[in-house]
Amino acid sequence: MRRRTNPARAQPRDEEAARQKCLRLLGLRARSTAELVERLRSAGFVEEIIAAVLSELESAGLVDDEDFARSWVASRQAAGGAGRRKLRWELRRKGISEDLIRQVVDQEIDDDAELQLATELAQRRLRGLPAEEKTLARLRRALVGRGFGFDTVDTVLRRIAKQMEH
């Protein structure tokens, strides 16, 4: 005769188990509150345990959405850069609030910094390529794909076209 096991016993769903799961996840990389909530829910933890554990981790300074957003923006910029539109989209997907996204992205990247970054990326992509309209169209798609605003992309392309003339 086969013995039945209690599913709750097979996978404990208490606060300690939730805390350990969060700590393992945070050990891999920083996470937003929403990411942790999603992972705990999918693991079968109840809302009361999720709320208690996240409150504890926030009080301990291990979970902070503003710090997470700032470090996300900094790491994306260090990894070759992304425009404000893309960064906002990525942070939205991580569950960061719109107000916090606007605050962090606007503080970390102003118009001049974004223009400078887009210009540098464009110049790197153009090295060794012929100065053709087709090349500029590809460059436009690449910059828009990196999340740079249309005004920024147009400014960069006008500057590059002017340089190509000379």
Secondary structure, DSSP 8 states (H G I E B T S, - for coil): ------HHHHS--SHHHHHHHHHHHHHHS---HHHHHHHHHHTT--HHHHHHHHHHHHHTTS--HHHHHHHHHHHHHHTT---HHHHHHHHHHTT--HHHHHHHHHHH--HHHHHHHHHHHHHHHHTT----HHHHHHHHHHHHHTT--HHHHHHHHHHHHHHHH-
